């Protein structure tokens, strides 16, 4: 499913998600390709945005930190 111009914001916090794909770059160069996503991250994404909008690095990091505690 293609991303739209509104997909540059994290669906969890609203900050820029810095998605390389949305910026017209190769997906393989995106920051997310080096990250491990916990199931908790995806549960935070509203249902209508799941699989359509990327989260940001801050939200991924926050979920990892909360999982450690």
C-alpha distances in whole Angstrom, upper triangle without the diagonal:
4,7,10,13,14,12,15,17,17,16,20,22,21,22,20,18,18,15,16,12,12,16,15,16,16,14,17,19,17,20,18,18,22,22,22,20,22,21,23,20,17,20,20,17,17,15,13,12,11,8,7,10,13,16,19,22,24,23,22,26,27,26,27,30,31,30,33,35
4,7,10,11,10,13,15,16,16,20,21,20,20,18,16,16,13,13,10,9,13,12,14,14,13,16,18,16,19,17,18,22,22,23,21,24,23,24,21,19,21,21,18,18,17,14,12,13,10,8,10,12,16,18,21,24,22,22,26,27,26,28,31,31,31,34,36
4,7,8,6,9,11,13,13,17,18,16,17,14,13,13,10,11,8,7,10,10,13,14,12,16,17,14,17,16,17,20,20,21,20,22,22,23,19,17,20,19,16,16,16,13,11,12,10,6,7,9,13,15,18,21,20,20,23,24,24,26,28,29,29,32,34
4,5,5,8,11,13,13,17,18,15,16,14,13,14,12,13,11,8,11,11,14,16,15,19,19,17,19,18,20,23,23,24,22,25,24,25,21,19,22,20,17,16,17,14,11,14,13,9,9,11,14,16,20,21,21,21,25,26,26,28,30,30,31,34,36
4,5,7,9,12,13,17,17,14,14,12,12,12,11,13,11,7,9,11,14,17,16,20,19,17,19,19,21,24,23,25,23,26,26,26,22,21,23,21,18,18,19,16,13,16,15,12,10,12,15,16,19,21,20,22,24,25,26,28,30,31,32,34,36
4,6,7,10,10,14,14,11,12,10,11,12,12,14,13,9,12,14,17,19,17,21,20,18,19,18,21,24,23,24,22,24,24,23,20,18,20,18,15,15,16,13,11,14,14,10,9,11,13,14,17,19,18,20,22,23,23,26,28,28,29,32,33
4,5,8,8,12,13,10,11,9,8,10,8,11,10,7,10,12,14,16,14,18,17,14,16,15,17,20,19,20,18,21,21,20,17,16,18,16,13,13,14,12,9,11,11,8,5,7,9,11,15,16,15,17,20,20,21,23,25,25,26,29,31
4,7,9,12,12,9,8,6,6,7,7,9,10,7,8,11,13,15,14,17,16,13,14,14,17,19,18,20,18,21,21,21,17,17,19,17,14,15,17,15,12,14,14,11,8,8,9,9,13,14,14,16,18,19,20,22,24,25,26,28,30
4,6,9,8,5,5,4,5,8,9,12,13,10,12,15,16,18,17,19,18,15,15,14,18,19,18,20,17,19,20,19,15,15,17,14,12,13,15,14,11,13,14,11,8,8,7,8,11,12,12,14,16,17,17,20,21,22,24,26,27
4,5,6,5,5,6,5,9,9,13,14,12,14,17,18,19,17,19,18,14,14,13,16,18,16,17,14,16,16,15,11,12,13,11,9,11,13,13,10,11,12,11,7,6,4,5,9,10,8,10,13,13,14,16,18,18,20,23,24
4,6,6,8,10,9,12,12,16,16,14,17,20,21,21,19,21,21,17,17,15,18,20,18,18,15,16,15,14,11,10,11,8,6,7,10,10,7,9,11,10,7,7,6,9,12,12,10,12,15,14,14,17,19,19,20,23,24
4,6,8,11,10,14,14,18,19,17,19,22,23,24,21,23,22,19,17,16,19,20,17,17,14,14,14,12,9,9,10,6,6,8,11,12,10,11,13,13,10,9,7,8,11,10,7,10,13,11,11,15,16,15,17,20,21
4,6,9,9,13,15,18,19,18,19,23,23,24,22,24,23,19,18,17,20,21,18,19,16,17,17,14,12,13,13,10,10,11,15,15,13,14,16,15,12,11,8,8,11,9,7,11,13,11,12,16,16,16,18,21,21
4,7,8,12,13,17,18,15,17,20,21,23,21,23,22,19,18,17,21,22,20,21,18,19,19,17,14,15,16,12,11,12,15,15,12,14,16,15,11,11,9,9,12,11,10,13,15,14,16,19,20,19,22,24,25
4,6,9,11,15,16,14,15,19,19,21,20,22,20,16,15,15,19,20,18,20,18,19,20,18,15,16,18,14,13,15,18,18,15,16,18,16,12,11,9,7,10,9,9,12,14,14,16,18,19,19,22,24,24
4,6,8,11,13,11,11,15,16,18,16,19,17,13,13,13,17,18,17,19,18,20,21,20,16,17,19,16,15,17,19,18,15,17,17,15,11,9,9,7,9,10,11,13,15,15,17,19,20,21,23,25,26
4,5,9,11,9,10,14,14,15,13,15,14,10,10,10,13,15,13,16,14,17,18,17,14,14,17,15,13,15,18,17,13,14,14,13,9,6,6,4,7,9,9,10,13,14,15,17,18,20,21,23,25
4,6,9,8,8,11,11,13,11,13,11,8,8,9,12,14,14,16,16,19,21,20,17,17,20,18,17,19,21,20,16,17,16,14,11,9,9,7,8,11,12,13,14,16,18,19,21,22,23,25,27
4,5,5,6,9,9,10,8,11,9,6,7,8,10,13,13,15,15,18,19,20,16,16,19,18,16,18,19,18,15,15,13,12,9,7,8,8,10,13,13,13,16,18,18,19,22,23,24,26,28
4,6,5,6,5,6,6,8,7,5,8,9,10,13,14,17,17,21,22,23,19,19,23,21,19,21,23,21,18,18,16,14,12,10,12,12,12,16,17,16,18,21,21,22,24,26,27,28,31
4,5,5,5,6,5,9,9,7,10,11,11,15,16,18,18,21,22,23,20,19,22,21,19,21,21,19,16,16,14,12,11,10,13,13,15,18,18,18,20,23,23,23,26,28,28,30,32
4,5,7,9,9,12,12,10,12,13,14,17,18,20,19,22,23,23,20,19,22,21,18,19,20,18,15,16,14,11,9,9,12,13,15,18,18,18,21,23,23,24,27,28,29,31,33
4,6,9,10,13,11,10,12,14,15,18,19,21,21,24,26,26,22,22,25,24,21,22,24,22,18,19,17,15,13,12,14,14,16,18,19,20,22,24,25,26,28,29,30,32,34
4,7,9,12,11,11,14,15,16,18,20,23,23,26,27,28,24,24,27,26,23,24,25,23,20,21,18,16,15,14,17,17,18,22,22,22,24,27,27,28,30,32,33,34,37
4,6,9,7,8,11,13,13,16,18,21,21,25,26,27,24,23,27,26,24,26,26,25,21,21,19,17,16,14,17,17,17,21,22,21,23,26,26,26,29,31,31,33,35
4,5,6,7,11,12,11,14,16,19,20,23,25,26,23,23,26,26,24,26,26,25,21,21,18,17,16,15,17,17,18,21,22,21,23,26,26,26,28,31,30,32,35
4,5,5,9,9,8,11,13,16,16,20,21,23,20,19,23,23,20,23,23,22,19,18,15,14,14,12,14,15,15,19,19,18,20,23,23,22,25,27,27,29,32
4,6,8,9,6,9,12,15,16,20,22,23,21,20,24,24,22,25,25,25,21,20,17,17,16,14,16,16,16,20,20,18,20,23,23,22,25,27,26,28,31
4,7,8,7,9,12,15,17,21,23,24,21,21,25,25,23,26,26,26,22,21,19,18,17,14,16,15,14,18,19,17,19,22,22,22,24,27,27,27,31
4,5,6,8,10,13,14,18,20,21,18,18,22,21,19,22,23,23,19,18,16,16,14,11,12,11,11,15,16,14,16,19,19,19,21,24,24,25,28
4,5,6,7,11,12,16,18,19,16,17,20,19,18,22,23,23,19,18,17,17,14,11,11,9,8,12,13,11,12,16,16,16,18,20,21,22,24
4,5,5,8,9,12,15,16,13,13,17,17,16,19,20,21,17,15,14,14,12,9,9,9,8,11,12,9,11,14,14,14,17,19,18,20,23
4,6,8,10,14,16,18,15,16,19,20,19,22,22,23,19,17,15,16,15,12,12,12,11,15,15,12,14,17,17,16,19,21,20,21,25
4,7,10,13,16,18,16,17,20,20,20,23,24,25,22,20,18,19,18,14,14,13,11,14,15,12,12,16,16,14,17,19,18,19,22
4,6,10,13,14,12,14,17,17,17,21,22,23,20,18,16,18,16,13,12,11,9,12,12,8,9,13,12,10,13,16,15,16,19
4,7,10,12,10,12,15,16,16,20,21,22,19,17,16,18,17,14,12,13,11,13,12,8,10,12,11,9,12,14,12,14,17
4,7,8,7,8,11,12,12,16,17,19,16,13,13,16,14,11,10,11,10,12,10,7,9,11,8,8,12,13,11,13,16
4,5,6,7,9,11,12,16,17,19,17,14,15,17,16,14,12,13,12,13,11,8,10,10,7,7,11,10,8,11,14
4,5,5,6,9,11,14,14,17,15,12,13,16,16,14,13,15,15,15,12,10,13,13,9,10,13,12,10,14,16
4,5,5,7,9,12,13,17,15,13,14,17,16,14,12,14,14,14,10,9,11,10,7,9,11,10,9,12,14
4,5,5,7,11,12,15,13,11,12,14,12,11,8,10,11,11,7,6,9,9,6,9,11,11,10,14,15
4,5,5,9,9,12,10,7,9,11,11,10,9,12,13,14,10,9,13,13,10,12,15,14,14,17,19
4,5,8,9,12,11,9,12,14,13,13,11,14,16,16,12,12,15,14,11,13,16,14,14,17,18
4,6,9,12,10,9,12,14,12,12,10,12,14,13,9,10,13,12,10,13,15,13,14,17,18
4,6,8,6,6,9,10,9,9,8,11,14,14,10,11,15,14,12,15,18,16,17,20,21
4,6,5,6,10,10,10,12,11,14,17,17,14,15,18,17,16,19,21,19,20,24,24
4,5,5,9,10,11,13,13,17,20,20,17,17,21,20,18,21,23,22,22,26,27
4,6,9,8,9,12,14,17,20,21,18,19,23,22,20,23,26,25,25,28,29
4,6,5,6,9,10,13,17,18,15,16,20,19,18,21,23,22,23,26,28
4,5,7,8,10,14,16,18,15,15,18,18,17,19,22,21,21,24,26
4,6,8,10,14,16,18,16,15,19,20,18,20,23,23,22,25,27
4,7,10,13,16,18,16,16,20,21,20,22,25,24,24,28,29
4,7,10,13,15,13,14,17,18,17,19,22,22,23,26,27
4,7,10,12,10,10,14,15,15,16,19,20,20,23,25
4,7,8,7,7,11,11,11,13,16,16,17,20,21
4,5,6,6,9,10,11,13,15,16,17,19,21
4,6,5,6,9,10,11,12,14,15,17,19
4,5,5,6,9,10,10,12,14,15,17
4,5,5,6,9,10,10,12,14,16
4,6,5,6,9,10,11,13,15
4,5,5,6,9,10,11,13
4,5,5,6,9,10,11
4,5,5,6,9,10
4,6,5,6,9
4,5,5,7
4,5,5
4,6
4
